[in-house]
């Protein structure tokens, strides 16, 4: 979800819950906000937990209990609360419960009753049209929408898009989904449907952007994360794909598709790295064994490299800038000379160490359990001091796992990094039950 969309929806729960009596439009607006935005969903959970203690008339409290339970996908509690209340809003809730169970005929029956009793609530007619559409009552859905002349809303545009899909008019459907997103950039279902068609058309980047707009805790989010994961996997962005499948399972732990794709992607991660390494090695092997003496270097650089036992190019790319600069009489001029030499061959200092870090991260993704989640924790979560953070940036350390691959000596070799910063890192890792790499 974009920050703009989140800001737009921030006060919906407070706004509607503060009203003395709810309309059908307010109820459906509350449902969209809570299911499409994480912050709103959490707020609604808090409201639901506190509802029993609120000073409301019994009928209104029962109605709100049924409504909030429905929105929070607690159907049994919603059905129980509906036994204690009556009125047209109950038909909206019953229709919503049936719709969530994909019982579209029952949903349409309840919503038809609600439309008859709430003729001035166009949002209910939009809900009815969607239930009819998904229940393959296309002509009746079209007739229902035709009665909504002059009405404009993101939900209405979305339903028109779904109906167009059912009628085989894909271009028209995409136009309606775009229209829905123009009216509400956070409309999860419209973003998902449009992303799906962009994916089919091969417009990968557009599809990725749209899938990432889908947020919340509902089926649209789970489906979006699965589809996004598959798309990213096709783009060889394996680790991002794994994150997407994990997000889908976080919301729906029993989703078999997400679990299957997650397993397959993790298993293919080794194949991905192996293939990348094979191609890279074909390019590197020809030059890594070339003696450094074959290149025109200054006397100072040549002597320093000899004293460091750097004989071939392969020895050189295993060294980092900090390691070279730490050597006596080796300064910025010599460093730039070496970097230019490697750059001309498509190489750079420290590249072998970076590859080793990638392999280590891949192995951490393959392993499961609590330790794995700790190793994948972003380094920013440790809340380090400014000096330590800068050191992490210089070493390209992004996760706690990356940090545990470093030794004390490697960290202390970094400019402006001393014992105080080292102690800070060791303390932070100790809190997680982890430590720096030890030299065997």
N, C-alpha and C positions, 0 to 999 in steps of 0.2 A: 504494500500500500504506500502511496506517496504521502509525504508530510502534509501536502495540501488536502488530500482526501481525509486524512486522519483528523486534521484541524477542523474540517468541515463537519465531521460527525461527532466531535468530542462531547458536545453537550446534549445530544439527543435523548439519552436515557434520563438525565436529570430533568430536562425540559418536560418530557411526557409524564414521568412519574410524579412530577409536582402538580399535574393537573388533577382537579377534583373528580372529574369524570372523563372517561376515555371515549373517543370516537373510533370508528373502524379505521379511518385513515391514519389516526395516531397510532393505533395498534399495529398496523402493517408497516408503518414507518419505523416503529420501535423494532419490529422483527428484522427489517432489512439492516438497520444499524448494528444490532447486536450480533447478527450472523455474518456480517461482512467486515466488521472491524473488531480486532482483538480487545482493544481498550474498552469498547462499548460492551462487549460480551462479559468482560470481567466485572464491569460496573453493574450489569444486570444481575449477575450471580450474587453480588453483594446485596442488591435490592431485594432479591428473592429470599435470601437468608434472613433479612431483617423485616420481611413483610408481616410476620405474625405479630410483631410488637407494635405495628403502626395503628394509630387511632382512626380506623376507617369503618364505615357501615359494613355489616356482615356480608351483604350481597356484593358490594364493591370489592371487599377483600377477597371473597371467593372468586370473583371474576378475574381479578389481577393474579391470583394464585394460578388459575387455569391458564391464563395468557402467558405468564412468565415461564411456567413449566413447559408449555408448548414451544415457545421460542427457544428455550434452553435444551430442547430435545429430550424432555423427560415425559414421554407420553402417558405413562401409567399415573403419574402424579396429576397431570393435566386432566385426564379422564375422571379421576376421583374428585377433583375440585369442581368439575362441571356438573356433578350431581347435586351440588348445593346452590346452583345459580341458574337463571333463565334469562332470555332476552336475545335480540338479534346478534349481538357480539359473540354469543355462544356458538351460533351457526358458523361464524367466521373462523372461530377456533377449531370447531369440529371439522370444517372443510380443510383447514391447515393441517390438522393431524392426519386426516385421510390422504392428503396430498403428499405428506412426508413418507407415508407408507406406500406411495405409488398406487393407491387405490383411487384412481382418477374419477371413476363413475360416482363413487360415494362422495368424493370431494365436490364434484360438480353439483350433486343433489343438495348438499348442505349450503353451498355458496349461492345456488339459485334462490333458496329461501331467504338468505341474507340479503341478496340484491332486491328482492321484493319488499323486504322490510326496511331497507336502507337505500331508497332510490336516489338520494342525493350524495351518495358515497361512491364516486367513480372508481376508487381504488379496489373496491370489492368486485366490481364488474370486471376489472382487469384480471383479478385473481381467478374469477370464473372462466374467463376466456382462456387463460393458460391451462386450467384443468381440462377444459373441453378439447383444447388443442392436443395436449399430451395423451388424452384419452381417444384420440383419432376422430373426434367429432368436429371436423374442420369447418364444415358449413355453418354449424351452430356457433362455433367460435368466431367465425368471420362476421356473423350477424350480430353477435354480442359487441364486438369491437366497433361495428358500424354505428351503434347507438351512442358512441362516446365522441361525437363530433365536438370539436373545440377543446377537448381535454389534451393536455400535454404533460408527460412525465417520462422519466427514464424507464419505469416499469412497463408503461404502455408501449414504448418503442421496442423494448426487449420482447414483449409478447408478440408484437407484430413480426419481429424477426424470427421467432420460433415458428409462428404460423407459416411464414414464407418458406422456411426450411422444410416443413412438412409438405408444402405444396410443390417442392422441388425448385424453388426460386432462390438459389444460393446467393446470387449477386444482390438481390433485394434484401435478403436476410442480413448480409454484411453491412449494407447501408443502414438498416435499422439499428444494428448493434453499435455502429459508429455514432449514430444519433443518440442512442442511450448513453454512451460514454461521454458525449459532449454535454449532456444534461447532468450526469453524475459520474465523474471520473472514477469513483470507487465502486461502481456497479459490478460486482464480482461475476455474476452469471453472464452478463453481456461481454465482459472482457474474456471470459473463458471461451464462449462460443466463437467470438471473432478470432481469438488466438488459434482455435482449432482449424478454422478455414485458412488462416495465414500459413499455418503449418502444412496443410494439404497443398497449398499453392507453391510451397518451397520458399516462402518469404520468412526464412528462419529468424532473422534478427527482430523483425516485427513481431513474430510469434513469441519469442523469448520475452520481449518487453511487455506484451499483453498478459502472458501467463504470470509474470511477476506482479502484476496489478491485482491478481486474485488473492484475497486475504480472507481471514476469518477462520471458522472452525467447521464449516459445512462441507457437503459433498463436492461442491464446485471447487473448493480449495484443494481437497484431496486429489480430485481428477486433474486439476491444473498442475499440481506438483508432480504427479506421475507422468503426464504428458511432457512437462518441461524437462523432467529427468531424462526421458527417452530422447528428446530433441538434443539436449546437451551431450548425451552419450554419443549420438550420431556425429556431433561436432568435435568429438574427442576431448570433451571437457568432463573427464570422468569424475573428478572429486566433487565438482559442482553437481553432477548428476546424483551422486551418492547422497549429498546433502538434501536434495529434493525428495528422494525416496524416504529418507529418514524423517523429513518433515511430514510427509503423508502418513507415515506410520505413527508419528507422535499424536496426530489427530485421530487416526483410525488404526489402532494397533493390530486389528484382526484382518486388515486389508491384504488379501493374498497376492494380488497383482503387485502391490508396492513391495511386499516381502520378497517375491520372486525376482523382480527387477533389481532390487538392492543386492541380493545374493549374486545374481549374474554379473552385475556391474563390478562388484568387489572382486569376483573371480577373474574377470577380464582385465582388471587393473594391472596385474602382472604381465599379461599378454601385451597390453598397451605399452608399458614401460619397456618390455623386452624388444618390441618392434622398433620403438624409438631409439633404443640403445644400439640395436643392430645397424640401423641406417647411419647413426652418428659414428659408430665405430668404423664403418667402411670409409667414412671421410677422414677420420682422425688417424687411423693406423698408418697411413702413408707418411704422416709428418711428425707424429709423436716420438718416433725414434731418430729423428734428424738431430745430429749434434748441435749444441748451441754454438760451438766454434765455427760452424759453417756460415754464420751470419756476421755482418759487419757491425760489431758493437765497440763502444769505447773501451779503452784499457781498464778504466775503473770498474765498469759494469762486468767485463769479462773476468777480472780478478775476483770480484765479490761473488759472482756466481760459482766460480771454481772453489772458493773457500766454503761455500754453502753446499758443495757437492751436487750442484745442478749441472748435469752433463748433457742431457737431451731436452727437447721441448716438453716431453712428457713430465720431466721433473719440475719444469718451470710452472706449468698450469696447476700443479698441486700446491703451489705456494700462494699465499694471499698478499695483498699490498702491505698489510700490517707486519707480516713476517719479514718481507724484504726490507721495509723501512726500519725495522728493529735492528738490522745488521749494521755493524759499524762501517762508516764511510759510504753507506748506500743512501743516497738522498733522492729528492724529487726529480732531478735531472735524469738520473739513472732509471728511476721508476718509469718516467714517461717514455724513455727509450725502449724499455722492455715492453710496455703496454702497446706501443706502436708496432713493435715487431710481432706480437701475438695478434693484434688486430688485423694485420695484413694477411694472417693465415686463418682468420675467422675464429680465433681463440681469445681467451681472456684469463687473467689471473684468478685463481680460486675456483675455476669452473668444475673441477673434479669434486671439490668439497660440496658444491651446490648439488651436483648429481647424487652424491651420497645422501644428502639431506632429503632429496625427493624420494629416494628409495626407502629411507627410514619412515617418511610420512606415509608412503603407500603401505608399508608393513603395519603401521599403527592403525590405518583404516581397516586392514584385514582382521585385526584382532578385536575381540569384543570385550565387554565387561566395564567395570567402573574405571580401571586404570586407563583404558582406551579413551573414555570421555574426558578424563583429566588431561591426557596428552594432547588432545585435539582442542583444548581450551585456548582461546585467543590470548596472546601474551598481554594484551591491553587490559584483560580482566584482573591482572595481578596488581594494578594500580601502583606502578613503580614510580620512583623519583624521576625528575626530568633527565638527569645525567644517565641513569640506567636505561631509560626509554630510548635515548639517543643511541646508546650502545647497541640496543636490540635492533634499531633501524639500520645501523652500519653493518651489522652482521646478517641482516635479512632474516631475523628470527621473528616468525609470525605466530607460532604456537608454543605452548609449554613443552610439547614434545621436542620441538626444535632446540629449545634451551637445554633440555636434558642431554642432548647430543654434544654439548660443549664441555670442555674441561676448564678447570680454574685457570690454568696457564694460558689457554686461548683467550679467555676473557680479560685477564690481567695484561695481556699484550696490547689491548686496545688503548688508544690515546685517551687520556683523561678518565680512564676507568681504574679505580683503585680498590683497596681493601674494603672500604666502607660500602661501595656499590656491590662488591662481591658478597659481603655478608648479608646485604639486603636481599639479593637473589637467592642465596642459600636458605635464608629464613623463609622466604615466600614459598620455595619449593618444599621445604620441610613441613609447612602447614598442610601441604597436599600429600604428604607421605612420599615425596620424590626427592631426587638429588641430581647434582651435576654428574657428568660422565667421569669416571676415574681412570687413570692411566694404569694399565696392567703391566 
